[in-house]
Amino acid sequence: MNKTAFITGATSGIGKATAEIFAKNNIRLILCGRRLERLHQLQEKLSNLTEVIILQFDVSKREEVNKAISSLPENFAQVDILINNAGNAHGLSTIQDGNLDDWDAMMDINVKGLLYVSKAIIPQMTKRNDGFVVNIGSIAGKEVYPNGNVYCASKHAVNALNKAMRIDLNKHNIRVSGIHPGAVATEFSEVRFKGDSKKAKAVYTGYQALQAEDIADIIYFVISRPYHVNIEDLVVYPTAQASATILNKD
């Protein structure tokens, strides 16, 4: 039987690109997100390549997560690969000027959302002593940069949880991998700057940023290694980027 992958944040960016490369490689898909129209569009696009079902829910809402996952049909109930991709940045400000709603959104989605989905999926993996969890972090989980305070804190938590998962799940033969991208040209900055397209565009101007497809290709490489190989932690920059704050722009 083909493997089944559960992808959160599948409606755009890295999640969407990962769904596309998985479909091309005959991996069955459970695509999750908040935007139902986009989920339907992606399902229609990929259904000629593999079996696809969609789940609409917000990862930060525990009841929604549990209800959606418990509704999976029997032939999709076994998840072999979990891609914890859903995440957001909200705002860019000093700690003293930070917006509490932005802080709540980042901690709820980036940390609690990852935990809710993982808690709902991983126990079936431990029962089988088989599975793969990929947590999409960020270079913000490896260093802290000016005005990134709470977003960096949330991604540091993802980095810690990735390591903790690997320790706890080791005896169950479950592989765990964290992938931490630098600058990727997605909707990320549009969300961070709350729809200010000019600010968002400036983030990726003057150099060649990573594309969502670059990270998706790496995710597929990681999950397609022989079973005895676990790439536990991988940081990915565009060539022009040396750190969160150092970019070689034209």
Residue pairs with C-beta under 8 A, 6 or more apart in sequence:
2 26
2 27
2 28
2 50
2 51
3 27
3 28
3 80
3 81
4 27
4 28
4 29
4 30
4 76
4 78
4 79
4 80
4 81
5 22
5 27
5 28
5 29
5 30
5 79
5 80
5 81
5 82
5 83
5 223
6 30
6 32
6 79
6 81
6 82
6 83
6 117
6 121
7 15
7 18
7 19
7 22
7 29
7 30
7 31
7 32
7 83
7 85
8 15
8 32
8 33
8 59
8 83
8 84
8 85
8 86
8 113
8 117
9 15
9 32
9 33
9 59
9 85
9 86
9 87
10 16
10 18
10 19
10 31
10 32
10 33
10 39
10 42
10 85
11 31
11 33
11 34
11 35
11 38
11 39
11 42
12 38
12 186
12 187
13 184
13 186
13 187
13 188
13 212
14 85
14 136
14 181
14 184
14 186
14 212
14 215
14 216
14 219
15 31
15 33
15 83
15 85
15 86
16 42
16 212
17 211
17 212
17 213
17 215
17 216
18 83
18 85
18 215
18 216
18 219
18 220
19 29
19 31
19 42
19 46
20 46
20 216
21 213
21 216
21 217
21 219
21 220
22 29
22 50
22 220
23 29
23 46
23 49
23 50
23 52
24 49
25 220
25 224
26 49
26 50
27 50
27 81
28 50
28 51
28 52
28 76
29 46
29 50
29 51
29 52
29 53
30 53
30 54
30 55
30 72
30 76
30 79
31 39
31 42
31 43
31 52
31 53
31 54
31 55
32 39
32 54
32 55
32 56
32 57
32 59
32 68
32 86
32 117
33 39
33 54
33 56
33 86
34 56
34 57
34 58
35 56
36 54
36 56
39 54
39 55
39 56
40 54
42 52
42 54
43 52
43 53
43 54
46 52
51 76
53 72
53 73
53 76
55 68
55 69
55 71
55 72
56 68
57 64
57 65
57 67
57 68
58 64
58 113
59 65
59 86
59 109
59 113
59 114
59 116
59 117
60 105
60 108
60 109
60 112
60 113
60 116
62 112
62 116
65 113
65 116
65 117
65 120
66 116
66 120
69 117
69 120
69 121
77 124
78 124
78 128
79 121
79 124
79 125
79 131
80 130
80 131
80 132
81 131
81 132
81 133
81 134
81 223
82 117
82 118
82 121
82 122
82 125
82 131
82 132
82 133
82 134
83 134
83 136
83 219
84 114
84 117
84 118
84 133
84 134
84 135
84 136
85 136
86 109
86 113
86 114
86 117
87 109
87 110
87 113
87 114
87 136
87 138
87 154
87 155
87 158
88 105
88 106
88 109
88 110
88 188
88 191
88 192
89 106
89 151
89 188
89 189
89 191
89 192
90 99
90 101
90 102
90 103
90 105
90 106
90 151
90 191
90 192
90 194
91 98
91 99
91 102
91 192
91 194
92 147
92 148
92 192
92 193
93 99
93 147
94 147
94 149
95 149
95 150
98 149
98 150
102 150
103 150
106 150
106 151
106 154
107 150
107 153
107 154
110 151
110 154
110 155
110 157
110 158
111 154
111 157
111 158
111 161
114 135
114 158
114 161
115 161
118 133
118 165
122 131
122 133
122 165
122 169
122 174
124 131
125 131
125 133
125 169
125 172
125 174
126 169
126 172
126 174
129 172
129 173
129 174
130 172
130 173
130 174
131 169
131 172
131 174
131 175
132 174
132 175
132 176
132 177
132 223
133 165
133 169
133 174
133 175
133 176
133 177
134 176
134 177
134 178
134 179
134 219
134 222
134 223
135 158
135 161
135 162
135 165
135 176
135 177
135 178
135 179
136 158
136 178
136 179
136 181
136 215
136 219
137 155
137 158
137 159
137 162
137 178
137 179
137 180
138 155
138 158
138 180
138 181
139 180
139 181
139 182
139 235
139 237
139 243
139 244
140 148
140 151
140 152
140 155
140 156
140 244
141 152
141 155
141 156
141 157
141 158
141 159
141 178
141 180
142 159
142 180
142 235
143 152
143 243
143 244
144 152
144 156
145 152
145 244
145 245
146 245
148 244
155 180
158 178
159 178
159 180
162 176
162 177
162 178
162 232
162 233
163 178
163 232
163 233
165 176
166 176
166 230
166 232
169 176
175 227
175 230
176 230
176 232
177 222
177 223
177 230
177 231
177 232
177 233
177 234
178 232
178 233
178 234
179 215
179 218
179 219
179 222
179 234
179 236
180 233
180 234
180 235
180 236
181 210
181 215
181 236
181 237
182 210
182 235
182 236
182 237
182 238
182 241
182 244
183 203
183 204
183 209
183 210
183 237
183 238
183 241
183 247
184 209
184 210
184 211
184 212
184 214
184 215
185 204
185 209
185 210
185 211
185 212
186 212
189 199
189 200
189 201
189 203
189 204
190 196
190 197
190 200
192 200
193 199
193 200
205 249
206 247
206 249
206 250
207 238
207 240
207 241
207 247
207 248
207 249
207 250
208 238
208 239
208 240
209 238
209 240
210 236
210 237
210 238
214 236
215 236
218 234
218 236
222 231
222 234
225 231
240 247
240 248
240 249
241 247
241 248
242 248
